Amino acid sequence: MSQRTYSPLDRLIGLIDDGLNTLLGPAPRCDRPSPAAELPEAELTPVERQLSGQLLRVDHAGEICAQALYQGQALTARLPVVREKMQQAAQEENDHLAWTAERLQELGTHNSRLNPLWYAGSFAIGALAGLVGDKWSLGLVAETEHQVVEHLEGHLHELPPADAKSRAILQQMREDEGHHATTAIEAGAAPLPEPVKTLMRLSSKVMTRTALYI
């Protein structure tokens, strides 16, 4: 039996479906259990619980952006092997999305109400990067993941010391994101120009500051 070849329109329809499921569907299913699953819930003060909720809300919004970025890149990637790497990375990021969504519920708070905006912007950036060329698309992945690792390290320092469940999730996410960056570099990522890196940091700062509260 011959393997079906998907046209660009087929892939676009599939990605639209993925986007709707990401934003409006039920809690995503993950391939790996949450790193926090076996840990007891700590006694957090109201202030500590609020802080953990804000930090995890930002991280959940970041995973919405990651899904959109990889899906946009998969749509416009030129080489099938690059497209497959983007799709695989999006699936791995789905675990992070599920873990942070579950933790937000446990902390009794909501995800960012601007998630559709974050998704649309990241999808457009990913699709544009794919159109520019695969090596630049991979370069965007590598730089994004490097910045995400830095961001997660900051959140690990800010988390209330007693919140072991949130800490376990962020530590595993940090490890996975570092692996994604390494994979992109090994696949031929081109280093991004410094002005692009600076713009990425500024955009990330706007998203993180906003998602803390909205």
C-alpha positions as CSV (number, residue, x, y, z in Angstrom):
1,M,0.0,0.0,0.0
2,S,1.5,3.4,-1.0
3,Q,1.9,6.1,1.6
4,R,-0.3,9.1,1.1
5,T,1.3,12.3,0.1
6,Y,-0.2,15.4,1.8
7,S,-0.6,18.5,-0.2
8,P,0.0,22.0,1.2
9,L,-3.7,22.4,1.6
10,D,-4.0,19.1,3.5
11,R,-1.3,20.3,5.9
12,L,-2.9,23.7,6.3
13,I,-6.3,22.1,7.2
14,G,-4.5,19.8,9.7
15,L,-2.7,22.7,11.3
16,I,-5.9,24.8,11.6
17,D,-7.4,21.8,13.4
18,D,-4.3,21.6,15.6
19,G,-4.6,25.3,16.4
20,L,-8.3,25.0,17.3
21,N,-7.6,22.1,19.6
22,T,-4.7,23.9,21.2
23,L,-6.8,26.9,22.0
24,L,-10.3,25.6,22.4
25,G,-10.2,21.9,22.9
26,P,-10.0,19.9,26.1
27,A,-6.9,19.5,28.1
28,P,-4.2,18.0,25.7
29,R,-3.2,14.4,26.2
30,C,0.5,13.9,26.8
31,D,2.9,11.0,26.1
32,R,4.7,11.4,29.4
33,P,3.3,11.6,32.9
34,S,3.7,15.0,34.6
35,P,7.0,15.2,36.7
36,A,4.8,16.5,39.5
37,A,2.3,13.5,39.5
38,E,3.8,11.7,42.4
39,L,4.7,14.7,44.5
40,P,2.5,15.8,47.4
41,E,0.8,19.2,47.3
42,A,2.6,21.7,49.5
43,E,1.0,24.0,52.0
44,L,1.3,27.3,50.2
45,T,0.3,30.7,51.6
46,P,-2.2,32.7,49.5
47,V,0.6,34.9,48.3
48,E,2.8,32.0,47.3
49,R,-0.1,30.3,45.5
50,Q,-0.8,33.4,43.6
51,L,2.9,33.8,42.6
52,S,3.1,30.2,41.4
53,G,-0.1,30.6,39.5
54,Q,1.3,33.7,37.7
55,L,4.6,32.1,36.8
56,L,2.9,28.9,35.5
57,R,0.4,31.1,33.5
58,V,3.3,32.7,31.7
59,D,4.9,29.3,31.1
60,H,1.6,27.9,29.8
61,A,1.4,30.9,27.4
62,G,4.9,30.2,26.3
63,E,3.9,26.6,25.4
64,I,1.0,28.0,23.4
65,C,3.5,30.1,21.5
66,A,5.8,27.0,21.0
67,Q,3.0,25.0,19.5
68,A,2.1,27.8,17.1
69,L,5.8,28.4,16.2
70,Y,6.5,24.8,15.3
71,Q,3.2,24.3,13.5
72,G,3.8,27.5,11.4
73,Q,7.3,26.3,10.6
74,A,6.1,22.8,9.7
75,L,3.6,24.4,7.2
76,T,6.3,26.2,5.2
77,A,9.4,24.1,5.7
78,R,11.0,23.1,2.4
79,L,12.7,19.8,3.3
80,P,10.6,16.9,4.6
81,V,13.2,16.1,7.2
82,V,12.9,19.6,8.7
83,R,9.1,19.5,8.6
84,E,9.2,16.2,10.5
85,K,11.6,17.7,13.1
86,M,9.2,20.6,13.6
87,Q,6.2,18.3,14.0
88,Q,8.1,16.1,16.4
89,A,9.1,19.1,18.5
90,A,5.5,20.3,18.6
91,Q,4.4,16.9,19.9
92,E,7.0,17.0,22.6
93,E,6.0,20.5,23.6
94,N,2.4,19.2,23.9
95,D,3.6,17.4,27.1
96,H,4.6,20.8,28.5
97,L,1.3,22.3,27.6
98,A,-0.6,19.5,29.3
99,W,1.6,19.7,32.5
100,T,1.2,23.4,32.9
101,A,-2.5,23.4,32.2
102,E,-3.0,20.7,34.9
103,R,-0.9,22.7,37.3
104,L,-2.8,25.9,36.7
105,Q,-6.0,24.0,37.6
106,E,-4.4,22.7,40.8
107,L,-3.3,26.2,41.8
108,G,-6.9,27.4,41.2
109,T,-6.1,30.0,38.6
110,H,-6.7,30.6,34.9
111,N,-4.5,30.5,31.8
112,S,-3.8,33.6,29.8
113,R,-6.9,35.1,28.2
114,L,-4.7,36.4,25.4
115,N,-3.6,32.9,24.3
116,P,-5.3,33.3,20.8
117,L,-3.2,36.5,20.3
118,W,0.0,34.7,21.4
119,Y,-0.8,31.7,19.1
120,A,-1.6,33.9,16.0
121,G,1.6,35.9,16.4
122,S,3.8,32.9,16.9
123,F,2.3,31.0,14.0
124,A,2.9,33.9,11.7
125,I,6.5,34.2,12.8
126,G,7.1,30.4,12.4
127,A,5.5,30.4,8.9
128,L,7.6,33.4,7.8
129,A,10.8,31.7,9.1
130,G,10.0,28.6,7.1
131,L,9.5,30.7,4.0
132,V,12.9,32.4,4.5
133,G,14.7,29.1,4.5
134,D,15.1,26.0,6.6
135,K,18.5,26.9,8.1
136,W,17.0,30.2,9.4
137,S,13.9,28.4,10.6
138,L,16.1,26.0,12.6
139,G,18.1,29.0,13.8
140,L,14.9,30.5,15.1
141,V,14.2,27.3,17.0
142,A,17.7,27.2,18.5
143,E,17.6,30.8,19.6
144,T,14.0,30.6,20.9
145,E,14.9,27.5,23.0
146,H,18.0,29.2,24.4
147,Q,15.9,32.1,25.5
148,V,13.3,29.8,27.0
149,V,15.9,28.0,29.0
150,E,17.0,31.3,30.5
151,H,13.4,32.3,31.2
152,L,12.7,29.0,32.9
153,E,15.9,29.3,35.1
154,G,14.6,32.7,36.2
155,H,11.2,31.2,37.1
156,L,12.9,28.4,39.1
157,H,14.6,31.1,41.2
158,E,11.3,33.0,41.7
159,L,9.1,30.0,42.6
160,P,8.2,29.6,46.3
161,P,10.7,27.1,47.8
162,A,7.9,24.9,49.0
163,D,6.2,24.5,45.6
164,A,8.0,21.2,44.6
165,K,5.3,20.3,42.1
166,S,5.7,23.4,39.9
167,R,9.5,23.2,40.3
168,A,9.6,19.6,39.0
169,I,7.6,20.6,35.9
170,L,9.8,23.5,35.1
171,Q,13.0,21.6,35.6
172,Q,11.9,18.9,33.1
173,M,10.7,21.6,30.7
174,R,14.2,23.3,30.9
175,E,15.9,20.0,30.1
176,D,13.6,19.3,27.1
177,E,14.0,22.8,25.7
178,G,17.8,22.6,25.9
179,H,17.6,19.3,24.0
180,H,15.4,21.0,21.3
181,A,18.0,23.7,20.8
182,T,20.8,21.2,20.5
183,T,18.8,19.2,17.9
184,A,18.1,22.3,15.8
185,I,21.8,23.2,15.8
186,E,22.9,19.7,14.8
187,A,20.3,19.8,12.0
188,G,22.0,22.9,10.4
189,A,20.6,25.9,12.2
190,A,22.1,29.3,11.1
191,P,23.0,31.7,13.9
192,L,20.5,34.6,13.9
193,P,21.7,38.2,13.6
194,E,22.0,40.1,17.0
195,P,19.2,42.6,16.1
196,V,16.8,39.7,15.6
197,K,17.8,38.1,18.9
198,T,17.2,41.5,20.6
199,L,13.8,41.8,19.0
200,M,12.9,38.3,20.1
201,R,13.8,39.2,23.7
202,L,11.8,42.3,23.7
203,S,8.7,40.5,22.3
204,S,9.1,37.8,24.9
205,K,9.3,40.4,27.6
206,V,6.0,41.9,26.5
207,M,4.3,38.5,26.4
208,T,5.6,37.4,29.8
209,R,4.8,40.7,31.6
210,T,1.2,40.7,30.1
211,A,0.5,37.0,30.8
212,L,1.4,37.4,34.5
213,Y,-1.9,39.2,34.9
214,I,-4.1,38.6,31.9
